[in-house]
Amino acid sequence: MVSSEGLKTWFDYQLLFVGIAIAFMVVIVAWSRLVTYLGTLPLADSGFDPADPTFALAVTGGGILVIFLLVVLVGLLNRERQ
């Protein structure tokens, strides 16, 4: 016979999986709408080339800056209080 504790655990996992699936679908729909909206902006027709090496360097530099700021923030938050 199935225990009530095992059934509760199974139900909790089912809720978790359904929640993850719903969140995934919301992200997909939001991303699709965002891409559709960005496609209507005049920036798409102004000769802007995302394959340009300058754009790739700017994105890489921005990513490195974000990672550096996160490392500094973690260091500040984990400092021993004196």
C-alpha positions as CSV (number, residue, x, y, z in Angstrom):
1,M,0.0,0.0,0.0
2,V,1.2,3.5,-0.8
3,S,2.1,5.6,2.2
4,S,0.7,9.1,2.6
5,E,4.3,10.5,3.0
6,G,5.4,8.9,-0.3
7,L,2.3,10.3,-2.1
8,K,2.9,13.7,-0.7
9,T,6.5,13.6,-1.9
10,W,5.4,12.5,-5.4
11,F,2.8,15.2,-5.5
12,D,5.4,17.8,-4.5
13,Y,7.7,16.7,-7.4
14,Q,4.8,16.8,-9.8
15,L,4.0,20.3,-8.8
16,L,7.6,21.3,-9.2
17,F,7.8,19.8,-12.7
18,V,4.5,21.5,-13.8
19,G,5.8,24.8,-12.4
20,I,9.0,24.4,-14.3
21,A,7.2,23.6,-17.5
22,I,4.8,26.6,-17.1
23,A,7.8,28.9,-16.3
24,F,9.6,27.6,-19.4
25,M,6.6,28.3,-21.6
26,V,6.2,31.8,-20.2
27,V,9.9,32.5,-20.9
28,I,9.5,31.2,-24.5
29,V,6.5,33.3,-25.2
30,A,8.0,36.4,-23.7
31,W,11.2,35.9,-25.7
32,S,9.3,35.4,-28.9
33,R,7.3,38.6,-28.3
34,L,10.5,40.5,-27.4
35,V,12.2,39.4,-30.5
36,T,9.2,40.3,-32.6
37,Y,9.1,43.8,-31.0
38,L,12.8,44.3,-31.5
39,G,12.4,43.3,-35.2
40,T,10.1,46.3,-35.7
41,L,12.5,48.9,-34.3
42,P,14.3,51.1,-36.8
43,L,17.6,49.8,-35.5
44,A,17.1,46.6,-37.5
45,D,17.2,48.6,-40.8
46,S,20.0,51.1,-40.0
47,G,22.8,48.9,-41.3
48,F,23.7,47.6,-37.8
49,D,25.6,44.3,-38.2
50,P,25.7,42.0,-35.2
51,A,28.4,39.9,-36.9
52,D,30.8,42.9,-36.7
53,P,33.8,42.1,-34.5
54,T,33.4,45.5,-32.7
55,F,29.9,44.4,-31.5
56,A,31.3,41.0,-30.4
57,L,34.1,42.8,-28.4
58,A,31.6,45.1,-26.8
59,V,29.4,42.2,-25.7
60,T,32.4,40.3,-24.4
61,G,33.6,43.4,-22.5
62,G,30.2,43.9,-21.0
63,G,30.1,40.3,-19.9
64,I,33.5,40.5,-18.3
65,L,32.5,43.7,-16.5
66,V,29.4,42.0,-15.1
67,I,31.4,39.0,-13.9
68,F,34.0,41.3,-12.3
69,L,31.3,43.3,-10.5
70,L,29.7,40.1,-9.2
71,V,33.0,38.8,-7.9
72,V,33.6,42.1,-6.1
73,L,30.0,42.1,-4.7
74,V,30.5,38.5,-3.4
75,G,33.8,39.5,-1.8
76,L,32.1,42.4,0.0
77,L,29.2,40.3,1.2
78,N,31.5,37.5,2.5
79,R,33.9,39.8,4.4
80,E,34.3,38.9,8.1
81,R,32.7,41.5,10.3
82,Q,35.2,43.1,12.7
